Amino acid sequence: MPSLWPRKYYAGLSRATQRRRAAEIRRRSAKHWRDPAAYRPFQTDKGSAGRQLKTRTSGYTAAWRARFPAARSLAEKAAATGVPERFLRASYNRGLAAWRTGHRPGATQQQWGYARVHSFLLCGKTALTTDSDLRREAIAASAGARRWFAGEGCGSAEARDGRSPNPYITNQ
């Protein structure tokens, strides 16, 4: 189904469900970001039995859990990395907002937010594009963030060309 959204947003769905999902995404995208109705679960996130569909774990989430299995909350992630929690919260909130304009079938809003934080902390695409302003602000505001991002390879100049030197990212 040709669309403005990635194919993975329709993976595993029938043609009819794909059409319903595309219409649902268009409706959600048109809603104001402050409208609570824009953040309700999609009808197409449920299977025929009415249960939430299973979704795969983000590569960034898997990499994060392998390195820091005990750091689950934003506060624990901030303590483990040295990046102030306010920057992690901002990235998380952007992930929550991005969820409403399209996501993989079955992905919850919280999964989308945490995956964005993991991408941000592991110098994934998020840290180099949409959340690059947060990365720059964190580096300017905190010595811990400077150490963390320099250690991950996206502390400054090497990240300016838009390609991540991070070994966890294989889809360059």
Secondary structure by P-SEA (a helix, b strand, c coil): ccccccccccccccaaaaaaaaaaaaaaaacccccccccccccccccccccbbbbbccaaaaaaaaaccccccaaaaaaaccccaaaaaaaaaaaaaaaaacccccccaaaaaaaaaaaaaaccccccccaaaaaaaaaaccaaaaaaaaaacccccccccccccccccccc
